[in-house]
Amino acid sequence: MSGAVRRCAVGQVGATIAGGLNQAVNIETNQSEGSCVEGVERTAYLGCFGERTQHAMTTSDQAVETHGLRKLYGGKPAVDGIDLMIPKGSIFGLLGPNGAGKTTTVRMLATLARPDGGEARVLGHDLVREAAALRRRIALTGQFASVDEDLSGQENLVLIGRLLGFSRKGARARAEELLEAFGIADAANKQAKSYSGGMRRRLDIASSLVTTPELLFLDEPTTGLDPRSRNQVWDIIRRLTAAGTTVLLTTQYLEEADQLADRIAVIDHGRMIAEGTSTELKASVGAGALHVRLAEPGRREAAQTILEKALGVTVEFDSEPRRLNAMVPDDASAGHALAALADAGIAVSDFSLGQPSLDEVFFALTGHHTETETPVAAEAVSKEAAQ
Ligand code: ATP
Protein backbone atom coordinates (compact mmCIF):
# COMPACT_ATOMS: atom_id res chain seq x y z
CA MET A 1 0.00 0.00 0.00
CA SER A 2 2.96 2.27 -0.37
CA GLY A 3 1.42 4.03 -3.37
CA ALA A 4 -1.65 5.32 -1.62
CA VAL A 5 0.22 6.31 1.50
CA ARG A 6 2.69 8.36 -0.47
CA ARG A 7 -0.14 9.88 -2.45
CA CYS A 8 -1.72 11.24 0.65
CA ALA A 9 1.41 11.97 2.61
CA VAL A 10 2.25 14.76 0.22
CA GLY A 11 -1.24 16.17 0.07
CA GLN A 12 -1.98 17.05 3.64
CA VAL A 13 -5.54 16.71 4.92
CA GLY A 14 -7.74 18.73 2.67
CA ALA A 15 -5.33 18.85 -0.24
CA THR A 16 -6.33 17.20 -3.46
CA ILE A 17 -3.10 16.53 -5.31
CA ALA A 18 -3.56 12.86 -5.87
CA GLY A 19 -1.75 11.44 -8.86
CA GLY A 20 1.77 10.95 -10.17
CA LEU A 21 3.15 9.60 -6.96
CA ASN A 22 6.76 9.29 -7.84
CA GLN A 23 6.53 12.94 -8.82
CA ALA A 24 4.43 13.99 -5.88
CA VAL A 25 6.94 12.90 -3.27
CA ASN A 26 9.15 15.79 -4.30
CA ILE A 27 6.79 18.58 -3.38
CA GLU A 28 7.10 20.56 -0.22
CA THR A 29 4.35 19.78 2.23
CA ASN A 30 2.72 22.65 3.96
CA GLN A 31 1.83 22.53 7.60
CA SER A 32 0.74 26.10 8.06
CA GLU A 33 -2.45 26.15 6.03
CA GLY A 34 -4.55 24.07 8.41
CA SER A 35 -7.16 21.51 7.53
CA CYS A 36 -10.27 21.93 5.44
CA VAL A 37 -11.92 18.65 6.31
CA GLU A 38 -15.29 20.27 6.66
CA GLY A 39 -15.02 21.74 3.18
CA VAL A 40 -13.91 18.40 1.79
CA GLU A 41 -16.94 16.55 3.09
CA ARG A 42 -19.31 19.24 1.89
CA THR A 43 -17.80 19.40 -1.57
CA ALA A 44 -17.71 15.63 -2.04
CA TYR A 45 -21.37 15.09 -1.25
CA LEU A 46 -22.49 17.54 -3.86
CA GLY A 47 -22.03 14.63 -6.24
CA CYS A 48 -19.35 12.85 -8.20
CA PHE A 49 -18.90 15.67 -10.61
CA GLY A 50 -20.70 18.18 -8.47
CA GLU A 51 -20.21 21.79 -7.57
CA ARG A 52 -16.90 22.84 -6.20
CA THR A 53 -16.05 24.77 -3.09
CA GLN A 54 -15.87 28.44 -4.01
CA HIS A 55 -12.83 30.40 -2.96
CA ALA A 56 -13.11 34.12 -2.48
CA MET A 57 -9.49 34.69 -3.55
CA THR A 58 -10.16 33.93 -7.18
CA THR A 59 -11.02 37.00 -9.17
CA SER A 60 -9.69 36.27 -12.64
CA ASP A 61 -11.60 34.40 -15.35
CA GLN A 62 -8.40 32.53 -16.07
CA ALA A 63 -7.67 29.27 -14.29
CA VAL A 64 -4.08 29.41 -15.51
CA GLU A 65 -2.06 32.39 -16.64
CA THR A 66 1.65 32.08 -17.35
CA HIS A 67 4.21 34.43 -18.84
CA GLY A 68 7.58 33.16 -19.96
CA LEU A 69 7.42 30.03 -17.80
CA ARG A 70 10.79 28.27 -17.80
CA LYS A 71 12.37 25.16 -16.33
CA LEU A 72 15.96 24.08 -16.76
CA TYR A 73 17.39 20.60 -16.23
CA GLY A 74 21.17 20.39 -16.20
CA GLY A 75 21.31 23.91 -17.62
CA LYS A 76 19.17 22.94 -20.60
CA PRO A 77 15.63 24.28 -20.99
CA ALA A 78 12.91 21.62 -20.68
CA VAL A 79 10.33 24.43 -20.82
CA ASP A 80 11.52 27.52 -22.53
CA GLY A 81 9.26 30.53 -22.02
CA ILE A 82 5.66 29.34 -22.27
CA ASP A 83 2.74 31.80 -22.19
CA LEU A 84 -0.62 30.24 -21.41
CA MET A 85 -4.11 31.60 -20.77
CA ILE A 86 -6.61 28.91 -19.77
CA PRO A 87 -10.14 30.12 -19.05
CA LYS A 88 -11.98 28.61 -16.10
CA GLY A 89 -14.33 25.76 -16.97
CA SER A 90 -12.53 24.90 -20.20
CA ILE A 91 -10.52 21.91 -21.38
CA PHE A 92 -7.08 22.91 -22.53
CA GLY A 93 -4.81 20.52 -24.40
CA LEU A 94 -1.03 20.58 -24.34
CA LEU A 95 -0.08 18.66 -27.45
CA GLY A 96 3.41 17.53 -28.29
CA PRO A 97 5.70 14.56 -28.86
CA ASN A 98 7.82 12.77 -26.26
CA GLY A 99 10.22 15.15 -24.55
CA ALA A 100 8.42 18.31 -25.73
CA GLY A 101 8.05 19.62 -22.18
CA LYS A 102 4.41 18.77 -21.46
CA THR A 103 4.95 16.91 -18.20
CA THR A 104 7.41 19.52 -16.96
CA THR A 105 4.86 22.26 -17.64
CA VAL A 106 2.17 20.36 -15.77
CA ARG A 107 4.52 19.59 -12.88
CA MET A 108 5.28 23.28 -12.49
CA LEU A 109 1.63 24.32 -12.67
CA ALA A 110 0.72 21.64 -10.11
CA THR A 111 3.47 22.93 -7.76
CA LEU A 112 5.52 19.73 -8.09
CA ALA A 113 8.49 21.48 -9.72
CA ARG A 114 9.67 25.01 -9.07
CA PRO A 115 9.96 27.21 -12.17
CA ASP A 116 13.36 28.69 -13.00
CA GLY A 117 11.87 31.70 -14.73
CA GLY A 118 8.69 33.49 -15.71
CA GLU A 119 5.50 34.09 -13.80
CA ALA A 120 2.40 32.03 -13.25
CA ARG A 121 -0.90 32.40 -11.49
CA VAL A 122 -3.06 29.32 -11.08
CA LEU A 123 -6.62 29.80 -9.78
CA GLY A 124 -5.50 33.28 -8.82
CA HIS A 125 -2.59 32.04 -6.69
CA ASP A 126 1.00 32.89 -7.33
CA LEU A 127 2.53 29.55 -8.25
CA VAL A 128 5.56 29.87 -6.01
CA ARG A 129 4.48 32.08 -3.11
CA GLU A 130 1.02 30.55 -2.65
CA ALA A 131 1.74 26.95 -3.59
CA ALA A 132 0.25 25.46 -0.43
CA ALA A 133 -3.09 27.22 -0.85
CA LEU A 134 -3.18 26.22 -4.50
CA ARG A 135 -2.61 22.53 -3.72
CA ARG A 136 -5.93 22.34 -1.90
CA ARG A 137 -7.78 23.26 -5.04
CA ILE A 138 -6.15 21.12 -7.71
CA ALA A 139 -5.62 17.47 -8.53
CA LEU A 140 -3.20 15.67 -10.79
CA THR A 141 -3.38 12.30 -12.46
CA GLY A 142 0.12 11.48 -13.68
CA GLN A 143 1.19 9.32 -16.59
CA PHE A 144 1.59 6.10 -14.67
CA ALA A 145 -1.14 4.36 -12.70
CA SER A 146 -0.59 5.25 -9.07
CA VAL A 147 -3.15 3.03 -7.43
CA ASP A 148 -2.05 0.43 -4.91
CA GLU A 149 -2.21 -2.82 -6.83
CA ASP A 150 -2.67 -5.03 -3.77
CA LEU A 151 -5.76 -3.17 -2.62
CA SER A 152 -9.17 -3.40 -4.23
CA GLY A 153 -10.63 -0.45 -6.08
CA GLN A 154 -12.86 0.28 -3.13
CA GLU A 155 -10.02 0.02 -0.60
CA ASN A 156 -7.89 2.39 -2.65
CA LEU A 157 -10.59 5.05 -2.70
CA VAL A 158 -11.60 4.59 0.93
CA LEU A 159 -7.99 4.88 2.03
CA ILE A 160 -7.53 8.13 0.15
CA GLY A 161 -10.81 9.46 1.51
CA ARG A 162 -9.76 8.62 5.07
CA LEU A 163 -6.36 10.22 4.63
CA LEU A 164 -8.09 13.29 3.22
CA GLY A 165 -10.11 13.54 6.40
CA PHE A 166 -13.39 11.85 5.54
CA SER A 167 -15.22 9.89 8.21
CA ARG A 168 -15.22 6.09 7.76
CA LYS A 169 -18.82 6.21 6.53
CA GLY A 170 -18.19 9.25 4.35
CA ALA A 171 -15.12 7.68 2.72
CA ARG A 172 -17.07 4.50 1.94
CA ALA A 173 -20.00 6.44 0.49
CA ARG A 174 -17.70 8.55 -1.68
CA ALA A 175 -15.83 5.46 -2.88
CA GLU A 176 -19.11 3.82 -3.88
CA GLU A 177 -20.21 6.92 -5.77
CA LEU A 178 -16.96 7.08 -7.69
CA LEU A 179 -16.82 3.34 -8.44
CA GLU A 180 -20.33 3.57 -9.84
CA ALA A 181 -19.65 6.74 -11.84
CA PHE A 182 -16.46 5.31 -13.31
CA GLY A 183 -17.99 1.96 -14.27
CA ILE A 184 -15.89 -0.16 -11.92
CA ALA A 185 -18.51 -0.99 -9.29
CA ASP A 186 -18.61 -4.63 -10.40
CA ALA A 187 -14.89 -4.97 -9.68
CA ALA A 188 -14.98 -2.85 -6.53
CA ASN A 189 -13.75 -5.68 -4.31
CA LYS A 190 -11.16 -7.11 -6.65
CA GLN A 191 -7.47 -6.27 -6.30
CA ALA A 192 -6.43 -3.47 -8.64
CA LYS A 193 -3.74 -5.73 -10.08
CA SER A 194 -6.48 -7.78 -11.73
CA TYR A 195 -7.91 -4.70 -13.49
CA SER A 196 -7.48 -4.02 -17.21
CA GLY A 197 -5.44 -0.99 -18.26
CA GLY A 198 -8.60 1.01 -18.86
CA MET A 199 -10.08 0.13 -15.46
CA ARG A 200 -6.84 1.05 -13.72
CA ARG A 201 -6.73 4.35 -15.52
CA ARG A 202 -10.31 5.09 -14.49
CA LEU A 203 -9.53 4.15 -10.90
CA ASP A 204 -6.48 6.38 -11.11
CA ILE A 205 -8.57 9.35 -12.25
CA ALA A 206 -11.25 8.54 -9.66
CA SER A 207 -8.52 8.70 -7.00
CA SER A 208 -7.88 12.31 -7.99
CA LEU A 209 -11.56 13.10 -7.57
CA VAL A 210 -12.28 11.94 -4.03
CA THR A 211 -12.74 15.63 -3.50
CA THR A 212 -13.79 17.58 -6.57
CA PRO A 213 -10.92 19.80 -7.72
CA GLU A 214 -11.37 23.16 -9.39
CA LEU A 215 -8.53 22.36 -11.73
CA LEU A 216 -7.54 18.86 -12.79
CA PHE A 217 -4.26 18.07 -14.53
CA LEU A 218 -4.31 14.91 -16.62
CA ASP A 219 -0.94 13.86 -17.98
CA GLU A 220 -1.53 11.71 -21.07
CA PRO A 221 -4.76 10.23 -19.70
CA THR A 222 -5.34 7.73 -22.49
CA THR A 223 -1.87 6.72 -23.67
CA GLY A 224 -1.85 2.95 -24.09
CA LEU A 225 -5.61 2.51 -23.79
CA ASP A 226 -7.77 0.68 -26.30
CA PRO A 227 -10.38 2.77 -28.16
CA ARG A 228 -13.25 1.74 -25.86
CA SER A 229 -11.40 2.62 -22.68
CA ARG A 230 -10.19 5.82 -24.26
CA ASN A 231 -13.78 6.82 -25.05
CA GLN A 232 -14.80 6.10 -21.45
CA VAL A 233 -12.04 8.35 -20.15
CA TRP A 234 -13.07 11.06 -22.61
CA ASP A 235 -16.64 10.84 -21.30
CA ILE A 236 -15.41 11.25 -17.74
CA ILE A 237 -13.41 14.33 -18.71
CA ARG A 238 -16.40 15.87 -20.49
CA ARG A 239 -18.64 15.27 -17.48
CA LEU A 240 -16.10 16.86 -15.19
CA THR A 241 -15.94 20.04 -17.19
CA ALA A 242 -19.71 20.10 -17.55
CA ALA A 243 -19.76 20.27 -13.75
CA GLY A 244 -17.35 23.20 -13.78
CA THR A 245 -13.89 21.71 -13.30
CA THR A 246 -11.18 23.15 -15.52
CA VAL A 247 -9.05 20.45 -17.15
CA LEU A 248 -5.52 20.77 -18.45
CA LEU A 249 -4.53 17.62 -20.27
CA THR A 250 -1.38 16.64 -22.08
CA THR A 251 -1.52 14.35 -25.06
CA GLN A 252 0.51 13.08 -27.96
CA TYR A 253 -2.62 12.57 -30.02
CA LEU A 254 -4.11 15.30 -32.14
CA GLU A 255 -7.38 13.39 -32.24
CA GLU A 256 -7.63 13.45 -28.44
CA ALA A 257 -6.99 17.17 -28.27
CA ASP A 258 -9.40 17.63 -31.14
CA GLN A 259 -12.17 15.65 -29.44
CA LEU A 260 -11.80 17.23 -26.02
CA ALA A 261 -9.98 20.52 -25.90
CA ASP A 262 -11.52 23.95 -26.32
CA ARG A 263 -8.05 25.25 -27.06
CA ILE A 264 -4.80 23.52 -27.84
CA ALA A 265 -1.18 24.58 -27.44
CA VAL A 266 1.33 22.68 -29.54
CA ILE A 267 4.72 22.47 -27.89
CA ASP A 268 8.05 21.31 -29.18
CA HIS A 269 11.48 21.50 -27.52
CA GLY A 270 9.97 23.41 -24.60
CA ARG A 271 8.47 26.14 -26.75
CA MET A 272 4.91 26.82 -27.81
CA ILE A 273 4.82 26.70 -31.60
CA ALA A 274 1.06 27.17 -32.11
CA GLU A 275 -2.03 27.86 -30.04
CA GLY A 276 -5.71 27.97 -30.91
CA THR A 277 -8.86 25.96 -31.32
CA SER A 278 -8.64 22.65 -33.10
CA THR A 279 -10.27 24.21 -36.16
CA GLU A 280 -7.76 27.06 -36.20
CA LEU A 281 -4.88 24.67 -35.79
CA LYS A 282 -6.01 22.38 -38.56
CA ALA A 283 -6.85 25.28 -40.84
CA SER A 284 -3.30 26.52 -40.40
CA VAL A 285 -1.92 23.25 -41.77
CA GLY A 286 -4.73 22.20 -44.15
CA ALA A 287 -8.16 20.68 -43.76
CA GLY A 288 -7.08 17.07 -43.92
CA ALA A 289 -4.38 14.59 -44.77
CA LEU A 290 -4.60 12.87 -48.14
CA HIS A 291 -2.72 9.61 -48.53
CA VAL A 292 -2.62 8.06 -51.97
CA ARG A 293 -1.23 4.68 -52.88
CA LEU A 294 -0.48 4.03 -56.55
CA ALA A 295 -0.91 0.74 -58.33
CA GLU A 296 2.56 1.15 -59.87
CA PRO A 297 5.49 2.67 -57.94
CA GLY A 298 7.12 3.83 -61.21
CA ARG A 299 4.42 6.49 -61.66
CA ARG A 300 5.12 8.24 -58.35
CA GLU A 301 7.00 11.26 -59.72
CA ALA A 302 4.38 11.89 -62.39
CA ALA A 303 1.66 11.55 -59.73
CA GLN A 304 3.46 14.02 -57.48
CA THR A 305 3.54 16.63 -60.27
CA ILE A 306 -0.16 16.19 -61.04
CA LEU A 307 -1.23 16.24 -57.38
CA GLU A 308 0.85 19.33 -56.58
CA LYS A 309 -0.68 21.15 -59.53
CA ALA A 310 -4.24 20.13 -58.58
CA LEU A 311 -3.85 20.81 -54.84
CA GLY A 312 -1.50 23.79 -54.88
CA VAL A 313 0.48 22.31 -51.95
CA THR A 314 3.66 20.27 -51.49
CA VAL A 315 3.13 16.55 -51.95
CA GLU A 316 5.59 14.28 -50.09
CA PHE A 317 6.82 10.80 -50.89
CA ASP A 318 6.04 8.34 -48.11
CA SER A 319 8.65 5.80 -46.96
CA GLU A 320 6.42 3.18 -48.58
CA PRO A 321 7.43 3.36 -52.29
CA ARG A 322 3.95 3.56 -53.79
CA ARG A 323 2.52 6.17 -51.40
CA LEU A 324 2.29 9.96 -51.51
CA ASN A 325 1.01 12.27 -48.75
CA ALA A 326 -0.30 15.81 -48.77
CA MET A 327 -2.14 18.23 -46.52
CA VAL A 328 -5.18 19.34 -48.50
CA PRO A 329 -6.89 22.72 -48.22
CA ASP A 330 -10.41 21.21 -48.41
CA ASP A 331 -12.21 17.95 -49.18
CA ALA A 332 -13.31 19.05 -52.66
CA SER A 333 -9.74 19.68 -53.79
CA ALA A 334 -8.83 16.11 -52.79
CA GLY A 335 -11.57 14.85 -55.12
CA HIS A 336 -10.30 17.01 -57.97
CA ALA A 337 -6.75 15.83 -57.43
CA LEU A 338 -7.78 12.17 -57.58
CA ALA A 339 -9.78 12.84 -60.73
CA ALA A 340 -6.69 14.48 -62.27
CA LEU A 341 -4.69 11.31 -61.59
CA ALA A 342 -7.40 9.20 -63.24
CA ASP A 343 -7.44 11.55 -66.28
CA ALA A 344 -3.67 11.08 -66.62
CA GLY A 345 -4.11 7.30 -66.55
CA ILE A 346 -2.35 6.87 -63.20
CA ALA A 347 -3.99 4.02 -61.31
CA VAL A 348 -4.64 4.47 -57.59
CA SER A 349 -4.93 1.29 -55.53
CA ASP A 350 -6.31 3.07 -52.48
CA PHE A 351 -6.46 6.43 -50.78
CA SER A 352 -7.55 7.92 -47.49
CA LEU A 353 -8.61 11.38 -46.48
CA GLY A 354 -8.61 12.02 -42.75
CA GLN A 355 -7.58 14.24 -39.92
CA PRO A 356 -3.88 15.06 -40.01
CA SER A 357 -1.76 13.13 -37.55
CA LEU A 358 0.27 14.98 -34.96
CA ASP A 359 3.33 14.22 -37.03
CA GLU A 360 1.75 15.87 -40.06
CA VAL A 361 0.73 18.93 -38.03
CA PHE A 362 4.24 19.10 -36.67
CA PHE A 363 5.80 18.78 -40.05
CA ALA A 364 3.59 21.55 -41.41
CA LEU A 365 4.38 23.82 -38.44
CA THR A 366 8.06 23.09 -37.90
CA GLY A 367 9.38 21.43 -41.05
CA HIS A 368 10.49 18.41 -39.02
CA HIS A 369 8.85 15.22 -37.89
CA THR A 370 7.97 14.39 -34.29
CA GLU A 371 10.21 11.31 -34.03
CA THR A 372 7.36 9.48 -32.31
CA GLU A 373 4.83 7.06 -33.65
CA THR A 374 1.41 8.58 -33.89
CA PRO A 375 -1.78 6.65 -34.41
CA VAL A 376 -3.67 6.95 -37.62
CA ALA A 377 -6.68 9.19 -37.08
CA ALA A 378 -9.63 7.05 -36.12
CA GLU A 379 -11.95 8.97 -38.35
CA ALA A 380 -9.86 8.57 -41.46
CA VAL A 381 -12.01 7.60 -44.38
CA SER A 382 -10.40 4.94 -46.49
CA LYS A 383 -11.84 3.85 -49.79
CA GLU A 384 -10.76 1.46 -52.46
CA ALA A 385 -10.39 3.32 -55.70
CA ALA A 386 -12.18 1.69 -58.56
CA GLN A 387 -9.52 1.45 -61.21
P1 ATP B 1 6.77 12.61 -22.41
O1 ATP B 1 5.52 12.44 -23.16
O2 ATP B 1 7.85 11.68 -22.87
O3 ATP B 1 6.62 12.63 -20.93
P2 ATP B 1 7.00 15.48 -22.28
O4 ATP B 1 6.54 16.35 -23.39
O5 ATP B 1 6.11 15.36 -21.12
O6 ATP B 1 7.33 14.05 -22.84
P3 ATP B 1 9.00 16.23 -20.39
O7 ATP B 1 8.86 14.96 -19.62
O8 ATP B 1 8.45 17.46 -19.82
O9 ATP B 1 8.41 16.02 -21.84
O10 ATP B 1 10.54 16.42 -20.70
C1 ATP B 1 11.04 17.60 -21.35
C2 ATP B 1 12.56 17.49 -21.37
O11 ATP B 1 13.07 17.65 -20.03
C3 ATP B 1 13.10 16.18 -21.89
O12 ATP B 1 14.26 16.42 -22.63
C4 ATP B 1 13.39 15.41 -20.63
O13 ATP B 1 14.44 14.48 -20.85
C5 ATP B 1 13.83 16.52 -19.67
N1 ATP B 1 13.52 16.22 -18.27
C6 ATP B 1 12.28 16.07 -17.75
N2 ATP B 1 12.34 15.82 -16.43
C7 ATP B 1 13.66 15.81 -16.11
C8 ATP B 1 14.38 15.60 -14.89
N3 ATP B 1 13.75 15.37 -13.74
N4 ATP B 1 15.72 15.65 -14.95
C9 ATP B 1 16.37 15.91 -16.10
N5 ATP B 1 15.75 16.11 -17.29
C10 ATP B 1 14.43 16.06 -17.30
Residues whose N, C-alpha, C, O or C-beta is under 5 A from the ligand:
A	BS01	ATP	Y73 A78 P97 N98 G99 A100 G101 K102 T103 T104 T105
